[in-house]
Amino acid sequence: MHQLNGPLREKPPILEWDAVLEKKVLLHRKELLLEQDFQISPEASEGIQDFEGELVFQACNNSICVPLSRQPFSAALEIRS
């Protein structure tokens, strides 16, 4: 099994005043870039391996937040020694 290696990294957010919450909040506009390193198991077979995960997130505007969303994702990774 593969393991996460280190923290999830994100593109630096913007610090902006939110009138509804009456405080400064960190936010992203239009796009969000996330990066995560992981360690391949020494027992992993060489060749193309499917890597699957799920991103759980919530989006808000100035008046409402949508419920938590779950977005599955997958990537085909080539394992080489």
Distance bins in CASP14 RR format, pairs under 12 A and 6 or more apart:
PFRMAT RR
TARGET T0000
AUTHOR 0000-0000-0000
RMODE 2
METHOD distances of the structure
MODEL  1
1 38 0 0 0 0 0 1 0 0 0 0 0
1 39 0 0 0 0 1 0 0 0 0 0 0
1 40 0 0 0 0 1 0 0 0 0 0 0
1 41 1 0 1 0 0 0 0 0 0 0 0
1 42 0 0 0 0 0 1 0 0 0 0 0
1 43 0 0 0 0 1 0 0 0 0 0 0
1 44 0 0 0 0 1 0 0 0 0 0 0
1 49 0 0 0 0 0 1 0 0 0 0 0
1 51 0 0 0 0 0 1 0 0 0 0 0
2 36 0 0 0 0 0 1 0 0 0 0 0
2 37 0 0 0 0 0 1 0 0 0 0 0
2 38 1 0 1 0 0 0 0 0 0 0 0
2 39 1 0 0 1 0 0 0 0 0 0 0
2 40 1 0 1 0 0 0 0 0 0 0 0
2 41 1 0 1 0 0 0 0 0 0 0 0
2 42 0 0 0 0 0 1 0 0 0 0 0
2 43 0 0 0 0 0 1 0 0 0 0 0
2 44 1 0 0 1 0 0 0 0 0 0 0
2 49 0 0 0 0 1 0 0 0 0 0 0
2 50 0 0 0 0 0 1 0 0 0 0 0
2 51 1 0 0 1 0 0 0 0 0 0 0
2 52 0 0 0 0 0 1 0 0 0 0 0
2 53 0 0 0 0 0 1 0 0 0 0 0
2 75 0 0 0 0 0 1 0 0 0 0 0
2 77 0 0 0 0 1 0 0 0 0 0 0
2 79 0 0 0 0 1 0 0 0 0 0 0
3 36 0 0 0 0 0 1 0 0 0 0 0
3 37 0 0 0 0 1 0 0 0 0 0 0
3 38 1 0 0 1 0 0 0 0 0 0 0
3 39 1 0 1 0 0 0 0 0 0 0 0
3 40 0 0 0 0 1 0 0 0 0 0 0
3 41 1 0 0 1 0 0 0 0 0 0 0
3 42 0 0 0 0 0 1 0 0 0 0 0
3 44 0 0 0 0 0 1 0 0 0 0 0
4 35 0 0 0 0 0 1 0 0 0 0 0
4 36 1 0 0 1 0 0 0 0 0 0 0
4 37 1 0 0 1 0 0 0 0 0 0 0
4 38 1 0 1 0 0 0 0 0 0 0 0
4 39 1 0 0 1 0 0 0 0 0 0 0
4 40 0 0 0 0 0 1 0 0 0 0 0
4 51 0 0 0 0 0 1 0 0 0 0 0
4 53 0 0 0 0 0 1 0 0 0 0 0
5 35 0 0 0 0 0 1 0 0 0 0 0
5 36 0 0 0 0 1 0 0 0 0 0 0
5 37 1 0 1 0 0 0 0 0 0 0 0
5 38 1 0 1 0 0 0 0 0 0 0 0
5 39 1 0 1 0 0 0 0 0 0 0 0
5 40 0 0 0 0 1 0 0 0 0 0 0
5 41 0 0 0 0 0 1 0 0 0 0 0
6 35 0 0 0 0 0 1 0 0 0 0 0
6 36 1 0 0 1 0 0 0 0 0 0 0
6 37 1 0 1 0 0 0 0 0 0 0 0
6 38 0 0 0 0 1 0 0 0 0 0 0
6 39 0 0 0 0 1 0 0 0 0 0 0
7 34 0 0 0 0 0 1 0 0 0 0 0
7 35 0 0 0 0 1 0 0 0 0 0 0
7 36 0 0 0 0 1 0 0 0 0 0 0
7 37 0 0 0 0 1 0 0 0 0 0 0
7 38 0 0 0 0 0 1 0 0 0 0 0
8 32 0 0 0 0 0 1 0 0 0 0 0
8 33 0 0 0 0 0 1 0 0 0 0 0
8 34 1 0 0 1 0 0 0 0 0 0 0
8 35 1 0 0 1 0 0 0 0 0 0 0
8 36 1 0 1 0 0 0 0 0 0 0 0
8 37 0 0 0 0 1 0 0 0 0 0 0
8 38 0 0 0 0 0 1 0 0 0 0 0
8 55 0 0 0 0 0 1 0 0 0 0 0
8 56 0 0 0 0 0 1 0 0 0 0 0
8 57 0 0 0 0 0 1 0 0 0 0 0
9 32 0 0 0 0 0 1 0 0 0 0 0
9 33 0 0 0 0 1 0 0 0 0 0 0
9 34 1 0 0 1 0 0 0 0 0 0 0
9 35 1 0 1 0 0 0 0 0 0 0 0
9 36 1 0 0 1 0 0 0 0 0 0 0
9 37 0 0 0 0 1 0 0 0 0 0 0
10 26 0 0 0 0 1 0 0 0 0 0 0
10 27 0 0 0 0 0 1 0 0 0 0 0
10 28 1 0 0 1 0 0 0 0 0 0 0
10 31 0 0 0 0 0 1 0 0 0 0 0
10 32 1 0 0 1 0 0 0 0 0 0 0
10 33 1 0 0 1 0 0 0 0 0 0 0
10 34 1 0 1 0 0 0 0 0 0 0 0
10 35 1 0 0 1 0 0 0 0 0 0 0
10 36 0 0 0 0 0 1 0 0 0 0 0
10 55 0 0 0 0 0 1 0 0 0 0 0
10 57 0 0 0 0 0 1 0 0 0 0 0
11 26 0 0 0 0 0 1 0 0 0 0 0
11 27 0 0 0 0 0 1 0 0 0 0 0
11 28 1 0 0 1 0 0 0 0 0 0 0
11 29 0 0 0 0 0 1 0 0 0 0 0
11 30 0 0 0 0 0 1 0 0 0 0 0
11 31 1 0 0 1 0 0 0 0 0 0 0
11 32 1 0 0 1 0 0 0 0 0 0 0
11 33 1 0 1 0 0 0 0 0 0 0 0
11 34 1 0 0 1 0 0 0 0 0 0 0
11 35 0 0 0 0 1 0 0 0 0 0 0
12 26 0 0 0 0 1 0 0 0 0 0 0
12 27 0 0 0 0 0 1 0 0 0 0 0
12 28 0 0 0 0 1 0 0 0 0 0 0
12 32 0 0 0 0 0 1 0 0 0 0 0
12 33 0 0 0 0 1 0 0 0 0 0 0
13 24 0 0 0 0 0 1 0 0 0 0 0
13 25 0 0 0 0 1 0 0 0 0 0 0
13 26 1 1 0 0 0 0 0 0 0 0 0
13 27 1 0 1 0 0 0 0 0 0 0 0
13 28 1 0 1 0 0 0 0 0 0 0 0
13 29 0 0 0 0 1 0 0 0 0 0 0
13 31 0 0 0 0 0 1 0 0 0 0 0
13 32 0 0 0 0 1 0 0 0 0 0 0
13 33 0 0 0 0 0 1 0 0 0 0 0
13 34 0 0 0 0 0 1 0 0 0 0 0
14 24 0 0 0 0 1 0 0 0 0 0 0
14 25 0 0 0 0 1 0 0 0 0 0 0
14 26 1 0 0 1 0 0 0 0 0 0 0
14 27 1 0 1 0 0 0 0 0 0 0 0
14 28 1 0 0 1 0 0 0 0 0 0 0
14 29 1 0 0 1 0 0 0 0 0 0 0
14 30 0 0 0 0 0 1 0 0 0 0 0
14 32 0 0 0 0 0 1 0 0 0 0 0
15 23 0 0 0 0 0 1 0 0 0 0 0
15 24 1 0 1 0 0 0 0 0 0 0 0
15 25 1 0 0 1 0 0 0 0 0 0 0
15 26 1 0 1 0 0 0 0 0 0 0 0
15 27 0 0 0 0 1 0 0 0 0 0 0
15 28 0 0 0 0 0 1 0 0 0 0 0
16 23 0 0 0 0 0 1 0 0 0 0 0
16 24 1 0 0 1 0 0 0 0 0 0 0
16 25 1 0 0 1 0 0 0 0 0 0 0
16 26 0 0 0 0 1 0 0 0 0 0 0
16 27 1 0 1 0 0 0 0 0 0 0 0
16 28 0 0 0 0 0 1 0 0 0 0 0
16 29 0 0 0 0 1 0 0 0 0 0 0
16 62 0 0 0 0 0 1 0 0 0 0 0
17 23 1 0 0 1 0 0 0 0 0 0 0
17 24 1 0 1 0 0 0 0 0 0 0 0
17 25 1 0 0 1 0 0 0 0 0 0 0
17 26 0 0 0 0 0 1 0 0 0 0 0
17 27 0 0 0 0 0 1 0 0 0 0 0
17 62 0 0 0 0 0 1 0 0 0 0 0
18 24 1 0 0 1 0 0 0 0 0 0 0
18 25 1 0 1 0 0 0 0 0 0 0 0
18 26 0 0 0 0 0 1 0 0 0 0 0
18 27 0 0 0 0 1 0 0 0 0 0 0
18 60 0 0 0 0 1 0 0 0 0 0 0
18 61 0 0 0 0 0 1 0 0 0 0 0
18 62 1 0 0 1 0 0 0 0 0 0 0
18 63 0 0 0 0 0 1 0 0 0 0 0
18 65 0 0 0 0 0 1 0 0 0 0 0
19 25 0 0 0 0 0 1 0 0 0 0 0
19 61 0 0 0 0 0 1 0 0 0 0 0
19 62 1 0 0 1 0 0 0 0 0 0 0
19 63 0 0 0 0 1 0 0 0 0 0 0
20 60 0 0 0 0 1 0 0 0 0 0 0
20 61 0 0 0 0 1 0 0 0 0 0 0
20 62 1 0 0 1 0 0 0 0 0 0 0
20 63 1 0 0 1 0 0 0 0 0 0 0
20 64 0 0 0 0 1 0 0 0 0 0 0
20 65 0 0 0 0 1 0 0 0 0 0 0
21 27 0 0 0 0 0 1 0 0 0 0 0
21 60 0 0 0 0 1 0 0 0 0 0 0
21 62 0 0 0 0 1 0 0 0 0 0 0
21 63 0 0 0 0 0 1 0 0 0 0 0
21 65 0 0 0 0 0 1 0 0 0 0 0
25 60 0 0 0 0 1 0 0 0 0 0 0
25 62 0 0 0 0 0 1 0 0 0 0 0
25 65 0 0 0 0 0 1 0 0 0 0 0
26 32 0 0 0 0 0 1 0 0 0 0 0
27 58 0 0 0 0 0 1 0 0 0 0 0
27 59 0 0 0 0 0 1 0 0 0 0 0
27 60 0 0 0 0 1 0 0 0 0 0 0
27 61 0 0 0 0 0 1 0 0 0 0 0
27 62 0 0 0 0 0 1 0 0 0 0 0
27 65 0 0 0 0 0 1 0 0 0 0 0
28 34 0 0 0 0 0 1 0 0 0 0 0
28 57 0 0 0 0 0 1 0 0 0 0 0
28 59 0 0 0 0 1 0 0 0 0 0 0
28 60 0 0 0 0 0 1 0 0 0 0 0
29 59 0 0 0 0 0 1 0 0 0 0 0
29 60 0 0 0 0 0 1 0 0 0 0 0
29 61 0 0 0 0 0 1 0 0 0 0 0
30 59 0 0 0 0 0 1 0 0 0 0 0
32 55 0 0 0 0 1 0 0 0 0 0 0
32 57 0 0 0 0 1 0 0 0 0 0 0
32 58 0 0 0 0 0 1 0 0 0 0 0
32 59 0 0 0 0 1 0 0 0 0 0 0
32 71 0 0 0 0 0 1 0 0 0 0 0
34 53 0 0 0 0 0 1 0 0 0 0 0
34 55 1 0 0 1 0 0 0 0 0 0 0
34 56 0 0 0 0 0 1 0 0 0 0 0
34 57 0 0 0 0 1 0 0 0 0 0 0
34 71 0 0 0 0 0 1 0 0 0 0 0
34 73 0 0 0 0 0 1 0 0 0 0 0
36 51 0 0 0 0 0 1 0 0 0 0 0
36 53 0 0 0 0 0 1 0 0 0 0 0
36 55 0 0 0 0 0 1 0 0 0 0 0
36 73 0 0 0 0 0 1 0 0 0 0 0
36 75 0 0 0 0 0 1 0 0 0 0 0
38 44 0 0 0 0 0 1 0 0 0 0 0
38 49 0 0 0 0 0 1 0 0 0 0 0
38 51 0 0 0 0 1 0 0 0 0 0 0
38 53 0 0 0 0 0 1 0 0 0 0 0
38 75 0 0 0 0 0 1 0 0 0 0 0
38 77 0 0 0 0 1 0 0 0 0 0 0
39 79 0 0 0 0 0 1 0 0 0 0 0
40 46 0 0 0 0 0 1 0 0 0 0 0
40 47 0 0 0 0 0 1 0 0 0 0 0
40 49 0 0 0 0 1 0 0 0 0 0 0
40 51 0 0 0 0 1 0 0 0 0 0 0
40 77 0 0 0 0 1 0 0 0 0 0 0
40 78 0 0 0 0 0 1 0 0 0 0 0
40 79 1 0 0 1 0 0 0 0 0 0 0
40 80 0 0 0 0 1 0 0 0 0 0 0
40 81 0 0 0 0 0 1 0 0 0 0 0
41 49 0 0 0 0 1 0 0 0 0 0 0
41 51 0 0 0 0 0 1 0 0 0 0 0
41 79 0 0 0 0 1 0 0 0 0 0 0
42 79 0 0 0 0 0 1 0 0 0 0 0
42 81 0 0 0 0 1 0 0 0 0 0 0
43 49 0 0 0 0 0 1 0 0 0 0 0
43 79 0 0 0 0 0 1 0 0 0 0 0
43 81 0 0 0 0 0 1 0 0 0 0 0
44 50 0 0 0 0 0 1 0 0 0 0 0
44 51 0 0 0 0 0 1 0 0 0 0 0
44 77 0 0 0 0 1 0 0 0 0 0 0
44 78 0 0 0 0 0 1 0 0 0 0 0
44 79 1 0 1 0 0 0 0 0 0 0 0
44 80 0 0 0 0 0 1 0 0 0 0 0
44 81 0 0 0 0 1 0 0 0 0 0 0
45 77 0 0 0 0 0 1 0 0 0 0 0
45 78 0 0 0 0 0 1 0 0 0 0 0
45 79 1 0 0 1 0 0 0 0 0 0 0
45 80 0 0 0 0 0 1 0 0 0 0 0
45 81 0 0 0 0 0 1 0 0 0 0 0
46 77 0 0 0 0 0 1 0 0 0 0 0
46 78 0 0 0 0 1 0 0 0 0 0 0
46 79 1 0 1 0 0 0 0 0 0 0 0
46 80 1 0 0 1 0 0 0 0 0 0 0
46 81 1 0 0 1 0 0 0 0 0 0 0
47 76 0 0 0 0 1 0 0 0 0 0 0
47 77 0 0 0 0 1 0 0 0 0 0 0
47 78 1 0 1 0 0 0 0 0 0 0 0
47 79 1 0 1 0 0 0 0 0 0 0 0
47 80 1 0 0 1 0 0 0 0 0 0 0
47 81 0 0 0 0 1 0 0 0 0 0 0
48 74 0 0 0 0 0 1 0 0 0 0 0
48 75 0 0 0 0 0 1 0 0 0 0 0
48 76 1 0 1 0 0 0 0 0 0 0 0
48 77 1 0 0 1 0 0 0 0 0 0 0
48 78 1 0 1 0 0 0 0 0 0 0 0
48 79 1 0 0 1 0 0 0 0 0 0 0
48 80 0 0 0 0 0 1 0 0 0 0 0
49 74 0 0 0 0 0 1 0 0 0 0 0
49 75 0 0 0 0 1 0 0 0 0 0 0
49 76 1 0 0 1 0 0 0 0 0 0 0
49 77 1 0 1 0 0 0 0 0 0 0 0
49 78 1 0 0 1 0 0 0 0 0 0 0
49 79 1 0 1 0 0 0 0 0 0 0 0
49 80 0 0 0 0 0 1 0 0 0 0 0
50 72 0 0 0 0 0 1 0 0 0 0 0
50 73 0 0 0 0 0 1 0 0 0 0 0
50 74 1 0 1 0 0 0 0 0 0 0 0
50 75 1 0 0 1 0 0 0 0 0 0 0
50 76 1 0 1 0 0 0 0 0 0 0 0
50 77 1 0 0 1 0 0 0 0 0 0 0
50 78 0 0 0 0 0 1 0 0 0 0 0
50 79 0 0 0 0 0 1 0 0 0 0 0
51 72 0 0 0 0 0 1 0 0 0 0 0
51 73 0 0 0 0 1 0 0 0 0 0 0
51 74 1 0 0 1 0 0 0 0 0 0 0
51 75 1 0 1 0 0 0 0 0 0 0 0
51 76 1 0 0 1 0 0 0 0 0 0 0
51 77 1 0 1 0 0 0 0 0 0 0 0
51 78 0 0 0 0 0 1 0 0 0 0 0
51 79 0 0 0 0 1 0 0 0 0 0 0
52 71 0 0 0 0 0 1 0 0 0 0 0
52 72 1 0 0 1 0 0 0 0 0 0 0
52 73 1 0 0 1 0 0 0 0 0 0 0
52 74 1 0 1 0 0 0 0 0 0 0 0
52 75 0 0 0 0 1 0 0 0 0 0 0
52 76 0 0 0 0 0 1 0 0 0 0 0
52 77 0 0 0 0 0 1 0 0 0 0 0
53 70 0 0 0 0 0 1 0 0 0 0 0
53 71 0 0 0 0 1 0 0 0 0 0 0
53 72 1 0 0 1 0 0 0 0 0 0 0
53 73 1 0 1 0 0 0 0 0 0 0 0
53 74 1 0 0 1 0 0 0 0 0 0 0
53 75 0 0 0 0 1 0 0 0 0 0 0
54 68 0 0 0 0 0 1 0 0 0 0 0
54 69 0 0 0 0 0 1 0 0 0 0 0
54 70 1 0 1 0 0 0 0 0 0 0 0
54 71 1 0 0 1 0 0 0 0 0 0 0
54 72 1 0 1 0 0 0 0 0 0 0 0
54 73 1 0 0 1 0 0 0 0 0 0 0
54 74 0 0 0 0 0 1 0 0 0 0 0
55 68 0 0 0 0 0 1 0 0 0 0 0
55 69 0 0 0 0 1 0 0 0 0 0 0
55 70 1 0 0 1 0 0 0 0 0 0 0
55 71 1 0 1 0 0 0 0 0 0 0 0
55 72 1 0 0 1 0 0 0 0 0 0 0
55 73 1 0 0 1 0 0 0 0 0 0 0
55 74 0 0 0 0 0 1 0 0 0 0 0
56 67 0 0 0 0 0 1 0 0 0 0 0
56 68 1 0 0 1 0 0 0 0 0 0 0
56 69 1 0 0 1 0 0 0 0 0 0 0
56 70 1 0 1 0 0 0 0 0 0 0 0
56 71 1 0 0 1 0 0 0 0 0 0 0
56 72 0 0 0 0 0 1 0 0 0 0 0
56 73 0 0 0 0 0 1 0 0 0 0 0
57 65 0 0 0 0 0 1 0 0 0 0 0
57 66 0 0 0 0 1 0 0 0 0 0 0
57 67 0 0 0 0 0 1 0 0 0 0 0
57 68 1 0 0 1 0 0 0 0 0 0 0
57 69 1 0 1 0 0 0 0 0 0 0 0
57 70 0 0 0 0 1 0 0 0 0 0 0
57 71 1 0 0 1 0 0 0 0 0 0 0
57 73 0 0 0 0 0 1 0 0 0 0 0
58 64 0 0 0 0 0 1 0 0 0 0 0
58 65 1 0 1 0 0 0 0 0 0 0 0
58 66 1 0 0 1 0 0 0 0 0 0 0
58 67 1 0 0 1 0 0 0 0 0 0 0
58 68 1 0 1 0 0 0 0 0 0 0 0
58 69 1 0 0 1 0 0 0 0 0 0 0
58 70 0 0 0 0 0 1 0 0 0 0 0
58 71 0 0 0 0 0 1 0 0 0 0 0
59 65 1 0 0 1 0 0 0 0 0 0 0
59 66 1 0 1 0 0 0 0 0 0 0 0
59 67 0 0 0 0 1 0 0 0 0 0 0
59 68 0 0 0 0 1 0 0 0 0 0 0
59 69 1 0 0 1 0 0 0 0 0 0 0
59 71 0 0 0 0 0 1 0 0 0 0 0
60 66 1 0 0 1 0 0 0 0 0 0 0
60 67 0 0 0 0 0 1 0 0 0 0 0
60 68 0 0 0 0 0 1 0 0 0 0 0
60 69 0 0 0 0 0 1 0 0 0 0 0
END
